[in-house]
């Protein structure tokens, strides 16, 4: 009798452990990453014009690099070649709004130590699962003039600090509402930076882009978000998705309804780009669903499908996951009625 009770409780404990264990919560103490953080924005703003050529020449200006992206695509200065480039840099940094914007960036990001620790930790977790995959060499802090949150090349990352100042700051309130809707401003939260950096790196350099049916793109986003979760296994789920807590709760409680809508509207294998955008792109909500829904619910559902697939196939590594066809993963999905 005692032996039977002992066996029962032992089995119960093992069951509880198996139900609560997180295969992504790994020990990275022996995994290290090494890259440099460079405040390119501060260099452009605070250096004398005579110092700028030497400072910029420290970094490559390849056509896909962050420096070229910052000077050309974001600031409209163009390639750094002549005195005209210096003149345009001077015009940029003496413009009154830019001065206020730079002051707010310096105040909001006076210390970046916690942010850098989170990013390093995220890449350490990613390298644990992908030990041979190239990692970034340099991470730049830039002022993107609200062009983008994060830009990635094959070996560099640029973080647009201007996009993370918070909706309530005066420089963000000043942005024209016809171009920067309130939902865009509400998303300019600095706590999103680590997940944005890792998810953008993963999307750019690790999970191949696809051009086909909606389901294929949905599962690709599911893989990206699953790898982002692997980088931050203990991150609150609403932060993982760039949702509010209420937005994540809505998605979690309406998974069945989201799936049924896609099936009933025959969207899973649609190749219509508008259908794809409605469910995958950022917006105030997901088009076709109630306005209280969060946006990008196609990404969320893709993550749920990939997560269930990986939970049911623990022998499959993350390296193997990114190569598995979308229809193999989709076929294993079982929705609770």
URUR-V124127 format. One record per backbone hydrogen bond with DSSP energy under -0.5 kcal/mol. NH is the residue of the N-H (numbers start at 1). CO is the residue of the C=O. E is the energy in kcal/mol with one decimal. If there is no record, write none. Layout:
# URUR-V124127
[[NH CO E] [NH CO E]]
This chain:
# URUR-V124127
[[5 1 -2.3] [6 2 -2.6] [7 3 -2.3] [8 4 -2.2] [9 5 -2.5] [10 6 -2.3] [11 7 -2.3] [12 8 -2.2] [13 9 -2.4] [14 10 -2.2] [15 11 -2.2] [16 12 -2.4] [17 13 -2.5] [18 14 -2.3] [19 15 -1.8] [20 16 -1.6] [21 17 -1.6] [23 21 -0.5] [25 22 -1.6] [26 24 -1.8] [28 26 -0.7] [31 28 -1.9] [32 30 -0.5] [36 137 -2.2] [38 36 -0.5] [38 139 -2.7] [40 38 -1.6] [40 141 -0.6] [41 141 -2.3] [43 39 -1.7] [44 40 -2.2] [45 41 -1.8] [46 42 -3.0] [47 43 -1.5] [51 48 -1.1] [52 48 -1.3] [53 49 -0.7] [55 51 -2.2] [56 52 -3.0] [57 53 -2.0] [58 55 -1.1] [59 56 -1.7] [65 62 -1.4] [69 65 -2.0] [70 66 -3.0] [71 67 -2.5] [72 68 -2.5] [73 68 -0.7] [73 69 -0.7] [74 69 -2.1] [75 70 -2.2] [76 72 -0.6] [77 71 -2.9] [78 71 -1.4] [81 79 -1.2] [85 82 -0.9] [86 82 -1.1] [87 83 -2.4] [88 84 -2.0] [89 85 -2.1] [90 86 -2.3] [91 87 -2.2] [92 88 -2.3] [93 89 -2.3] [94 90 -1.1] [95 91 -0.6] [95 92 -0.9] [99 95 -2.1] [100 96 -1.9] [101 97 -2.8] [102 98 -3.0] [103 99 -2.0] [104 100 -2.0] [105 101 -2.4] [106 102 -2.5] [107 103 -1.8] [108 104 -3.0] [109 105 -2.5] [110 107 -1.1] [116 112 -2.8] [117 113 -2.1] [118 114 -2.2] [119 115 -2.2] [120 116 -2.6] [121 117 -2.4] [122 118 -2.4] [123 119 -2.4] [124 120 -2.1] [125 121 -2.2] [126 122 -2.1] [127 123 -2.7] [128 124 -1.7] [129 125 -1.3] [130 126 -1.8] [133 130 -1.3] [137 155 -3.1] [138 155 -1.2] [139 36 -3.2] [140 157 -3.5] [141 38 -2.8] [142 140 -0.6] [142 159 -2.7] [144 142 -0.6] [147 144 -1.1] [151 158 -2.6] [153 156 -2.5] [157 138 -1.9] [158 151 -3.2] [159 140 -3.0] [160 149 -3.0] [160 158 -0.6] [161 142 -2.0] [161 159 -1.4] [162 142 -0.5] [163 160 -2.0] [164 161 -1.9] [165 162 -0.7] [166 188 -1.7] [169 166 -1.4] [172 169 -0.7] [173 169 -2.2] [174 170 -1.7] [175 172 -1.1] [179 176 -1.3] [180 176 -2.9] [181 179 -0.7] [184 181 -0.7] [185 181 -1.9] [186 182 -2.7] [187 183 -0.8] [187 184 -0.6] [188 185 -1.7] [189 187 -1.8] [192 189 -1.9] [193 190 -1.6] [196 192 -2.4] [197 193 -2.8] [198 194 -2.2] [199 195 -2.8] [200 196 -2.3] [201 197 -2.0] [202 198 -2.6] [203 199 -2.5] [204 200 -2.3] [205 201 -2.7] [206 202 -2.1] [207 202 -2.1] [208 206 -0.6] [214 270 -1.8] [215 268 -3.1] [217 213 -1.6] [218 214 -2.9] [219 215 -2.4] [220 216 -1.9] [221 217 -2.2] [222 218 -1.8] [223 219 -2.2] [224 220 -2.3] [225 221 -2.6] [226 222 -2.0] [227 223 -2.5] [228 224 -2.0] [229 225 -2.4] [230 226 -1.9] [231 227 -1.5] [232 228 -1.5] [233 230 -0.6] [235 232 -1.8] [239 236 -0.8] [240 236 -1.7] [241 237 -1.3] [242 239 -1.0] [243 238 -3.4] [248 244 -2.3] [249 245 -2.3] [250 246 -2.2] [251 247 -2.1] [252 248 -2.7] [253 249 -2.3] [254 250 -1.1] [255 252 -0.7] [258 254 -2.4] [259 255 -2.4] [260 256 -2.6] [261 257 -2.1] [262 258 -2.0] [263 259 -2.3] [264 260 -3.3] [265 261 -2.4] [266 263 -1.3] [267 262 -2.8] [268 262 -0.8] [270 267 -1.5] [273 271 -0.5] [276 272 -1.8] [277 273 -2.6] [278 274 -2.4] [279 275 -1.2] [280 276 -1.7] [281 277 -2.1] [286 294 -0.7] [287 278 -0.8] [287 285 -0.7] [289 286 -2.1] [293 290 -2.2] [296 281 -0.8] [298 279 -2.6] [299 279 -0.8] [299 296 -0.7] [300 296 -1.7] [301 297 -2.6] [302 298 -2.0] [303 299 -2.2] [304 300 -2.2] [305 301 -2.5] [306 302 -2.5] [307 303 -3.0] [308 304 -2.4] [309 305 -2.1] [310 306 -2.5] [311 307 -2.5] [312 308 -1.7] [313 310 -0.7] [316 313 -1.9] [321 317 -2.1] [322 318 -1.5] [323 320 -1.4] [324 320 -0.6] [324 321 -1.6] [328 325 -0.5] [329 325 -1.4] [330 326 -2.9] [331 327 -2.0] [332 328 -0.6] [332 329 -0.9] [333 330 -1.6]]
